[in-house]
Amino acid sequence: MLLARYQHEFIEAGCDEAGRGCLAGPVFAAAVILPHDFEHPLLNDSKQLNEDVRYRLREEIENNAIAHAVAWCDNLEIDKINILNASFLAMHRAIEKLLCVPQFLIIDGNRFNKYGATPHACIIEGDGKYFSIAAASILAKTYRDDYMKQIAREHPEYNWHSNKGYPTIAHRKMVLELGHTPYHRKTFRVTSPQLRIFED
């Protein structure tokens, strides 16, 4: 079972991103403030769940959260400021959109650019340890998947409705054969299609 809180003194928001390792599309981030007593037996790191469960959990999260928000940085911003900084910026944008102002942030991962004067803690694999970070991972992942399915209609040959922009063998092969679309991250190196790459 995941933990409800990292600390108990301040209003706490969990933050996570989705899409850092992709060749195409934005990086999405979410911030979620959950009630103190929130728990759900299925809620976990989004990568550990199938698509149907993720979308069911998204509805649960949105119906029960004190506040939640999703934001992103597009591929042009990623190419300009790099993917790490774009991930942090997307998280900042999500935090800024929250209707309830958090007093403490818990961030999935080991690095973060400070958000104003708000204290934070970075937690490695936090999406598998705290409900609010897991909830943020669900929102970031599902809303990014929705976006990738939408733009897949414009470029069906890249199979984004299935690979969501990640560097699968088929996706890398298409980039090497056909080149970039306006949604591709041009600073990302496309490796041989024979190399297996895992989703972040």
C-alpha positions as CSV (number, residue, x, y, z in Angstrom):
1,M,0.0,0.0,0.0
2,L,1.3,3.5,-0.9
3,L,1.7,6.2,1.7
4,A,-0.8,9.1,2.0
5,R,1.7,11.8,3.0
6,Y,5.4,12.7,3.1
7,Q,4.8,15.2,5.9
8,H,1.7,16.2,7.9
9,E,2.1,19.9,8.6
10,F,1.5,21.5,5.3
11,I,-0.8,21.2,2.2
12,E,1.0,18.7,0.0
13,A,0.9,18.3,-3.7
14,G,2.5,15.3,-5.6
15,C,4.0,16.0,-9.0
16,D,5.1,13.7,-11.9
17,E,5.7,13.8,-15.6
18,A,5.1,11.6,-18.6
19,G,6.9,11.5,-22.0
20,R,10.5,12.4,-21.2
21,G,11.9,9.6,-23.3
22,C,9.8,10.1,-26.4
23,L,11.0,11.1,-29.8
24,A,7.8,13.1,-30.5
25,G,5.2,15.1,-28.7
26,P,5.2,17.2,-25.6
27,V,6.2,16.2,-22.1
28,F,3.2,16.4,-19.8
29,A,3.2,16.9,-16.1
30,A,0.5,16.8,-13.4
31,A,0.2,18.1,-9.8
32,V,-2.4,16.6,-7.4
33,I,-3.5,17.4,-3.9
34,L,-5.4,14.6,-2.3
35,P,-7.5,14.4,0.9
36,H,-5.6,13.2,4.0
37,D,-7.6,10.0,4.1
38,F,-7.5,9.2,0.4
39,E,-6.4,5.7,-0.6
40,H,-7.2,3.3,-3.4
41,P,-6.1,-0.3,-3.7
42,L,-5.3,0.0,-7.4
43,L,-3.5,3.3,-7.4
44,N,0.2,2.9,-8.3
45,D,2.9,4.1,-10.7
46,S,1.1,4.5,-14.0
47,K,3.7,2.2,-15.7
48,Q,2.6,-0.7,-13.6
49,L,-1.0,-0.4,-14.7
50,N,-2.8,-1.2,-18.0
51,E,-4.6,1.4,-20.0
52,D,-8.1,0.6,-18.8
53,V,-7.1,0.8,-15.2
54,R,-5.3,4.1,-15.7
55,Y,-8.4,5.7,-17.2
56,R,-10.7,4.4,-14.5
57,L,-8.3,5.8,-11.9
58,R,-8.1,9.1,-13.6
59,E,-11.9,9.5,-13.0
60,E,-11.5,8.5,-9.4
61,I,-8.6,11.0,-8.9
62,E,-10.4,13.9,-10.5
63,N,-13.6,13.2,-8.6
64,N,-11.8,13.0,-5.2
65,A,-8.8,15.3,-5.4
66,I,-8.8,18.6,-3.5
67,A,-7.1,20.0,-6.5
68,H,-5.5,18.7,-9.7
69,A,-3.9,20.2,-12.8
70,V,-2.2,19.1,-16.0
71,A,0.3,21.1,-18.1
72,W,2.9,20.5,-20.7
73,C,5.9,21.7,-22.7
74,D,5.8,21.1,-26.4
75,N,8.6,19.6,-28.6
76,L,9.8,23.1,-29.6
77,E,10.3,24.1,-26.0
78,I,12.0,20.8,-25.3
79,D,14.5,21.4,-28.2
80,K,15.1,24.9,-26.9
81,I,15.7,24.3,-23.1
82,N,16.3,20.5,-23.1
83,I,14.0,17.7,-21.8
84,L,15.0,17.9,-18.1
85,N,14.3,21.6,-17.9
86,A,11.1,21.2,-19.9
87,S,9.9,18.5,-17.5
88,F,10.5,20.9,-14.6
89,L,8.8,23.7,-16.4
90,A,5.7,21.5,-17.2
91,M,5.5,20.7,-13.5
92,H,5.7,24.4,-12.5
93,R,2.9,25.1,-14.9
94,A,0.8,22.3,-13.4
95,I,1.4,23.6,-9.9
96,E,0.6,27.1,-10.9
97,K,-2.8,25.9,-12.3
98,L,-3.9,24.3,-9.0
99,L,-6.9,25.9,-7.5
100,C,-5.6,25.2,-4.0
101,V,-2.1,26.5,-3.3
102,P,0.2,23.8,-2.1
103,Q,2.6,24.5,0.8
104,F,4.9,21.5,0.2
105,L,5.7,19.6,-3.0
106,I,6.8,16.0,-3.4
107,I,8.4,15.3,-6.7
108,D,9.0,12.0,-8.5
109,G,12.7,11.6,-9.2
110,N,16.0,12.9,-7.8
111,R,16.1,16.5,-9.2
112,F,13.8,19.5,-9.5
113,N,14.0,23.2,-10.1
114,K,12.6,25.0,-7.0
115,Y,9.1,26.4,-7.5
116,G,9.3,29.9,-5.9
117,A,9.6,29.6,-2.2
118,T,7.6,26.4,-1.9
119,P,9.7,23.7,-0.1
120,H,9.9,20.3,-1.8
121,A,11.3,16.8,-1.5
122,C,12.5,14.7,-4.4
123,I,11.6,11.0,-4.1
124,I,13.2,8.4,-6.3
125,E,10.4,6.1,-7.6
126,G,8.0,8.3,-5.7
127,D,5.1,7.2,-8.0
128,G,5.3,3.8,-6.4
129,K,5.5,5.2,-2.8
130,Y,3.0,8.0,-2.4
131,F,-0.6,8.3,-3.5
132,S,-0.4,11.9,-4.7
133,I,2.6,11.3,-6.9
134,A,1.0,8.1,-8.3
135,A,-2.1,10.1,-9.0
136,A,-0.1,12.7,-10.8
137,S,1.6,10.0,-12.9
138,I,-1.8,8.7,-13.9
139,L,-3.1,12.1,-15.0
140,A,0.1,13.1,-16.9
141,K,0.2,9.7,-18.7
142,T,-3.4,9.5,-19.7
143,Y,-3.7,13.1,-20.8
144,R,-0.5,12.8,-22.8
145,D,-1.8,9.5,-24.4
146,D,-5.0,11.4,-25.4
147,Y,-2.9,14.1,-27.1
148,M,-0.8,11.6,-28.9
149,K,-3.8,9.7,-30.2
150,Q,-5.2,13.0,-31.5
151,I,-2.1,14.0,-33.4
152,A,-1.6,10.4,-34.7
153,R,-4.5,11.1,-37.1
154,E,-2.2,13.7,-38.9
155,H,0.7,11.3,-39.2
156,P,-0.6,7.7,-39.1
157,E,2.6,6.2,-40.5
158,Y,4.4,6.8,-37.2
159,N,1.9,4.8,-35.2
160,W,1.6,7.2,-32.4
161,H,-1.8,5.9,-31.4
162,S,0.1,2.8,-30.2
163,N,3.6,3.9,-29.3
164,K,2.6,7.3,-28.0
165,G,5.8,8.8,-29.5
166,Y,8.2,6.5,-27.6
167,P,11.2,5.1,-29.6
168,T,9.9,1.7,-30.6
169,I,11.6,-0.1,-33.4
170,A,8.9,0.8,-35.8
171,H,8.9,4.4,-34.8
172,R,12.6,4.8,-35.2
173,K,12.5,3.1,-38.5
174,M,9.9,5.5,-39.8
175,V,11.9,8.5,-38.6
176,L,15.0,7.2,-40.3
177,E,13.1,6.6,-43.5
178,L,10.7,9.6,-43.6
179,G,12.3,12.2,-41.4
180,H,10.8,14.4,-38.7
181,T,7.3,15.8,-38.4
182,P,6.5,19.2,-36.8
183,Y,5.9,17.2,-33.6
184,H,9.3,15.5,-33.4
185,R,12.0,16.6,-31.0
186,K,14.8,17.3,-33.4
187,T,17.5,17.3,-30.6
188,F,16.8,13.7,-29.8
189,R,19.1,11.2,-31.5
190,V,17.4,8.4,-33.4
191,T,19.3,5.2,-32.9
192,S,19.3,2.0,-34.9
193,P,15.8,0.4,-35.0
194,Q,17.4,-2.9,-33.8
195,L,18.2,-1.4,-30.4
196,R,15.4,-2.0,-27.8
197,I,14.4,1.1,-25.8
198,F,12.2,1.0,-22.8
199,E,9.4,3.5,-22.0
200,D,10.1,6.0,-19.2
